[in-house]
Amino acid sequence: MKTIICSSYIQPALYHQLANGSGGVSDVRLIPLGALFPHAEEGDANALLLKARRLLLEHQSQFPIYRDMFSYPAFVEELLTFARSICLYQIDPAELPGDSASEAELRTMLALLVTLDLREKEVGKQREETYQEIRSIPDLSIHTTFESSIFDYRFEKQLIIDGIPATTVRQSEPATVSLREADLPREELEAIVQDICLHNKPANIILVSYSAQYPVLRQILSRYQVPYTSFKEPETIHVPRIYGSLAELALKKDLTSFLYALKSDAFPQRCPLDLQTWLASSMSELSCPEPVLSDRFHDAKAEEFYGTRAKDYFASIQDSLDLLLNTTSPKEALSAAYQIICQHPIIQNAADRAAAFALYNALREAGPMAEDESSALFLINAIERTGAQSSHRQGSFVTVTDLSHPVDAQARTYVAGCAGSSYPGFEGMKGLFDEAYISKVSGYPTLKERHDAYIDQLDWIRHSASEELVWSYASEDYEGREVQLAYDVESMFERGSAKKWNVLRLEPVKEPEHHLSSELMHSLILRDGKICGSVSSIERWFNCPYSWFLAYGIRLGQKERTALDPRSIGTIAHAVLEQSVQTYGKQYAALGKASIRTWMEPFFDTLKAMYPNRSGMISLTMDRLTLALEQAFLFLEAYEHHTSFQPAFTERHFEEEIVDGVKLRGIFDRIDTKPQGAEGEGLVRIIDYKSSIKTLSENQFKAGLQLQLPTYLVAVDDAGYGRPTATWYMSLKSAPFTIPAGTVSRNVYSEVIPDEEWLKAQFIKNRRLTGWNCDETHIVEQDDDGSFIKSLTKGHDYSALRDDTLALYSLFRDEVLKGTIDLKPIATSSTSSACTYCLFRSICRFHGAMGKPVPLVGNDSNNEETEEDA
């Protein structure tokens, strides 16, 4: 039988070559060099880690520096790896350096670890015997590739010197060697794939940073439908993480572990993401939480909805939960977690099923050694570090590899990512046993020997193409930082010989227009023959018709729970403002801090019941809202002395068919009136409270993006409250302002101390009401000194405003009923657009240019408000 020593990754290709033309392979054995070395029975890797940890713990009093690290598998594994190395090179631990206390501890720990049953002990001791046995194998040859182990590299070199026949991957001399440059790493890989398609020749792609480059390259190759083979395909396996979360829950039996298990999808019955969020905020113990049903917020139905789902979910996982929580020892906990893994649907995936078998073997050998909680947690952490990979074989047109896995020469070869930080990629020793440490170890291969062996084996790249060998790099990384070309590559070319990759810019396929038939839209949208909704929902259609259709046409989305967001905080602030007006009328703004807190407490108590784990944050939010309302009331108290209007209604609900076929519903935050007595009809204005600073733009109004305040004016007019005069935003937040700094003149510093009157004026100026005045004859009644309302003298004709408002609603109705649901989001500013807070970006995947607000009614002038001069 013919025996060929070769690396595992190259064996399929070798078998293919040997079988080429003969239809099969017989009497040939392909075997890695390591498989010919002595095999001591050292057992499962996790069991060996536990043995090493237990051995170290037995002597932990000798290690005051490192003993706290024994709980980390990565630390113990690093010690074991180096212990294997010194066994391989037959280095006596007593000869290791001990110049410092830390080195002395390392030497003692390694002396302990080499007493374990390590395979390398036999390999090192029997090296010469093994060498002679291998040499005596009949019909032996070596297929050299790349040996990362200097021990194996020396061994193969000696066999070849002593006459064992050797072959290597198919090599060739490239006719052309060139250097290419791209701007960004992704552009570089895109250009390489395009070049392969243009030449239509078999090619190798050598990735200098495989783990970072391969996921991007894989997407590009798939998009261009290029068949390829990769020497390594990283696979994501879930079993180790799932098992770890279940075992940790069985050990600790606490809420944090349970929530982590939910996040890991550890139970056979998956917990939806929105229910996970609800449970994480509601649970204070390991049992199904009861929903907090309160009419203080508008989501009592959502609470009931989630409460019902939570009960159903807990019922579905109760058997698994009982199995985990009823364990009484670490061994039982590890076993219970595995029983649940066996029932988990994840094992239907082949990679995870293989991982589950490997987990069984690990638990069978290492499980009995986990006698206490710390050992069990150590084992769990070791298991969770398990990864998986496999070769990917889709075709042989393109071969993807890295620097240390030589492949046969093809017509073309591309070496991608030749940055100075990545190429040639030789890495010295790091960590506990770095090069400074290794330099003191007699008998360990020197840095020069290891470096020279690495560089010597890289020579295969220069012979990996028959037509053209292309060295390529990107001049910048993804963060825009400059990248230098590797010196080893740069030295091969004359200065300035790098050519720019000519990347073909492929425009995305134009998406079809989103449009529905009128009949379908009528059946989806109309309720009793009308389109029903709020003003904000109709603004959303003007902002992006497609987003509106998903939210209000087919009603995607989920029930949302009140949280510590502007909406819930705004609900509380509105409630305080409403109650103050109802209680004190015109004198509402004299409300004290104590009354504000008293009125807010029931709302925040409800939030604390809903979010028991966030009570501290809720209390802090209450303090901040109290301060914000206290300042807002100071402004309002001053303003009420300068206006003839007085509050008449708060939180007033309305429903109105604004135009034929469009029925609006909404709430007036506040309606102020001023009786006119014998003069005739009374005056009315709208004040809308906002938690942020907001202004009313004529351009955005005419584009349908700011309909709220104009609509409210029309609604109060139609309801007969009086003659509409104005509509204003009242912000509960102050705009920031700058306090004058000191000045220096002739080396003399003059401090500027703002006086109380200036500060008061700035306080009022930065909280002024914004909006539109529609009655120039009653300006004084709005604000008799002009200090409390911004742009008060800038009037708007109510009749024209009403016509434009109704025209926009008519346009909305007509377009919707025609089936217009175009994907055309609008950017209202440089920082905000229809997509900013949209829940449906994963559905529409919009990648075009944002539109700008365009007037749809009236004239097309862009009459934006501007800041008044100071």
Buried (B, 14 or more C-beta within 10 A) or exposed (E): EBBBBBBEBBBEBBBEEBEEEEEEBEEBEBBBBBEBBBEEEBEBBBBBBBBBBBBBBEEEEBBEEBBEBBBBBEBBBBBBEBBBBBBBBEBEBEEBBBEEEBBBBBBBBBBBBBEBEBBBBBBBBBBEEBBEEBEEBEEBBBBBBBBEBBBBBBBBBEBBEEEBEBEBBBBBEBEEBBBBBBBBBBBBBBBBBBBBEEEEBBBBBBBBBBEEBBEBBBEBBEEEEBEBBBBBBBBEBBBBBBBBBBBBBBBBBEBEBBBBBBBBBBBBBBBEEBBBBBBBBBBEEBEBBEBBEBEBBEBBEBBBBBBEBBBEBBEBBEEBBEBBBEBEBBBBBBBBBBEBBEEBEBBEBEBBBBBBEBBBEBBEBBBEBBEEEBBBBBBBBBBBEBEBEEEBBBEBBBBBBBBBBBBBBBBBBBBBBBBBEBBBBBEEBEEBBEEEBBEEBEEBBEBEEBEEBBEEBBEBBBBBBBBBBBBBBBBBEEEEEEBEBBEBBBEEBEEEEBEEBEBEEEEEEEEEEBEBEEEEBBEBBBEEEBBBBBBEBBBBBBBBBBBBBBBBBEEEEBBBBBBBEEBBBBBBBBBBBBBBBEEBEEEBBBBEEEBBBEBBEEBBBBBBBBBBBBBEEBEEBBEEBBEBBBBBBBBBBBBBEBBBBBBBBBBBEBEBEBBEBBBBEBEBBBBBBBEBEEEEEBBBBBBBBBBEBBBBBBBBBBBBBBBBBBBBBBBBBBBEBBBBBBBBBBBBBBEEEEEEEEEEEEEEEEEEEEEEEEEEEBBBBBBBBBBBBBBEEBBEBBBEEBBBBBBBEEBBEBEEBBBBBBBBBBBBBEBBBEBBBBBBBBBBEEEEBBBEEBEBEEEBEBEEEBBEBEBBBBEEEBBEBEEEEE
